[in-house]
Structures are given as C-alpha cells and as structure tokens.
Amino acid sequence: MVDLVPAVDRALRILSAFENGQAEYGVSELSRTLGLNKSTVHNILNTLCHHNLLQQNRTTLKYRLGPRLVQLGYLARQGLDLRETARPFLTELMHTTGETAFLSVFESGGITIIDKAEPLGEMKITASIGQRVPVCAGCLGRAFLAWLDEAATDRILVSPGLRRFTNTSITDPAAFKARLALVRQRGYDVDETEEYLEGVWAVSAPIRDADGLVAALTVVGFTSRMAPAEKKATVHAAVRSARHISQLLGAHDREES
C-alpha cells in the first residue's frame, strides 16, 4: 500500500473536486463534499492560490482553477507520444489474442498505419507501418468516420466515395450512415462479414486525447480460426485498451461499451 502525505493528498482531493465540471467552490461546500475541516480547507485553498493552481473570484469569494494548471497541462501533453503510449497495449493485445494489433491515424483524406504488434507465427494478418488504407475500409474506416460532422462525412461519401472491396462491403450511402450511427452508439465497430478483406475479422475502437479523436486501435485475425467466444473477448480487450490509451492521453472520461 502506498504511503500518502496527508497534506498533499488533501490538496489533490480539492483539485480533483473540479473534475465534475463545477466552475467554482466555496470553502463550506468543499468542506462538506470532502469531509474536511473548514479551517484545513481554507489553508489549503490559500496555498493553492499562492501557487496559481487556484484563483479566488473577488465577487463570489469562491475558488476556481488557476492558470498554472493550464501551463502544467500543456507541458504534460507535450510529453505524450501517441505511439509510445499505445505500444504496450498493442503488444499486450497481440499476446492475449494471438492476433495482429494495429494503430492508425486519419490524415489527408485517408488512414495511415503508424504502429503494429504482430504474433511470431507465419499465419497472421500483416501490413507495413506507413501503409495507407482507404477511408471507407471496413470497421477501421468507420472508427474514424463515425465521429466526423455530417457535412464532412457527406463529402467523403461523394469523393472518394464508397468502394466494394468484397461482396459484403457496404456501398449504399444511407446504409453506411446508419452503420456510423450504430458505431457512435456503442463506441466501436466490428467487421463480422469480411467487408474489407475476405477471410478476415476485425474490431476497431477510437482513441482520443483532450481535443478529440486522434487514432484508432484495430485487432485483425482470420475468421476461420476465431471462435465466437474469442471474438467477444477480443472486442472487450480492444475497447478496454483504446479507453486506457485515451485516458493516458488526457481524454475526458466517457462511456464506450
């Protein structure tokens, strides 16, 4: 068990109280919310204000987050590298599922694979880092397109448009947009019907930072060797990993089940 410094722990609990979105707190409210003595709360607030971690509103006399936190947050985000943050999760997914895990970004109207973790065996799905993937390619494409605004989605559906990669590819714009709505609802997408590559099953989940969508995590495997229970477990593992990466990148908590 970690030995906590009580004064530091109380100060961080006060700062964490603002995570619920409330803009300002008074001394009494913080005291009640956190179960701390009012004089203790007042002293901690004064200390945090001294370091510009909090500010006091001169009109309401309540306290709000200070500019120092913005500076520290910016420095923290500068130190975050997408690939470095995601790589342990890609490796863990590869080991736990026995399948290939990809990390991709959406740029210049297409999708680029920027990292991967592949199993050692010869029977695996593979692709090169830097390889470009069509924006409408199965669940990977929808993991990005589902979060674009409607106007941007409509432009992509016109050009480059939807392509028929296999006999099960969704090429009707209305059906495709209905599928995007389902992706938004559940927070991920699965290619159960080999829409992009014949014989290949895949799941993709979005990765976010504090500003929004930045990447997608995808696990791909051969349909023939993945039992229903394995597919279900892979979906849960991929979604959970994408959520953890997002949290490390500073994304706001959201439910994606």
Helices and strands as residue ranges (DSSP letters): H 6-16, G 17-20, H 27-34, H 38-50, E 54-56, E 63-65, H 67-78, H 82-97, E 100-107, E 110-117, E 132-133, H 138-145, H 150-156, I 157-161, H 173-186, E 189-191, E 200-209, E 212-222, G 223-225, H 228-248
